[in-house]
Amino acid sequence: MLRERAGGKGLEVLLIAIKDGRVWSLPKGQVEPGERYFQTALREVREETGIEARVLAPLGSIRYHFTVRDDGIQTTVTKEVHHFLMGYVGGVPRPQKEEVDGVDWFPVSEALRRLSHQNERDAVLRALAYWDSKAPVGTHS
């Protein structure tokens, strides 16, 4: 999610902290029955961060794999994440206590440094490219 910084000083990116604050990430979550991907994205942002958003554009999807131990058995998990460029509508950042350790807005350069995974940095870069291509300077809402 992007928004204009106060005073017109560039853009900010909304990030969440997970794993005891050791990992900074983009909000994401599981698709619930009957949901479309963009609905899941809006719901997860609202639930995890307290922020209301609107979808501006799809940014593609990624698939990745990781290994976990479940009752001593090593299992490979496959996840697919659909990224969307979102615009800020309202609200104050507040972490969902059950899943998120922190949430905050960061200037783009700091957000890119903080993000723990390259695929999420790539998603932010795609969002910025789309943002810059679609409206003249100063007209984003």
Residue, then its C-alpha position, 0 to 999 in steps of 0.5 A: m500500500l502506498r500513500e503520499r507523505a505529509g507535506g508532499k515529501g514523496l511516498e510511504v509504504l505500509l509494512i508489518a513486523i512479524k516473528d517477534g519484530r525480526v521480519w518486515s513484510l507486506p500484509k497478506g493472508q489466506v483466501e476465505p471461501g467465496e472471496r476473490y483475491f482482491q477482497t482477501a487483500l483488502r480484508e487482510v490489510r484491514e485486519e492486520t493493520g487497521i488501515e482501510a484501502r482501495v485496490l488500484a491495480p493487480l501487480g501479479s502473483i508469486r509462488y514460493h516454498f518453505t519447509v516446516r516441521d510438523d510433529g517431527i515430520q519435515t513438510t514442504v509448504t507451497k504458498e501463492v501470494h497475489h500482490f495488489l497496488m493499494g491506495y490509502v483510504g483511512g485509519v491509523p496503523r494498529p497491529q492485529k495482536e494475534e498475528v502482527d507485532g508492529v505496523d507502520w508507514f515508511p518512506v520508500s527507500e527505508a521500506l525497501r531496506r526493511l523488507s525481509h524478502q526480495n519478492e516483496r521488494d520487487a512487488v513494491l518496485r512494481a507498485l511504484a512503477y505503476w503509480d508513477s506511470k498512471a498519474p501526473v505528479g501531485t494528483h494521486s489520492 
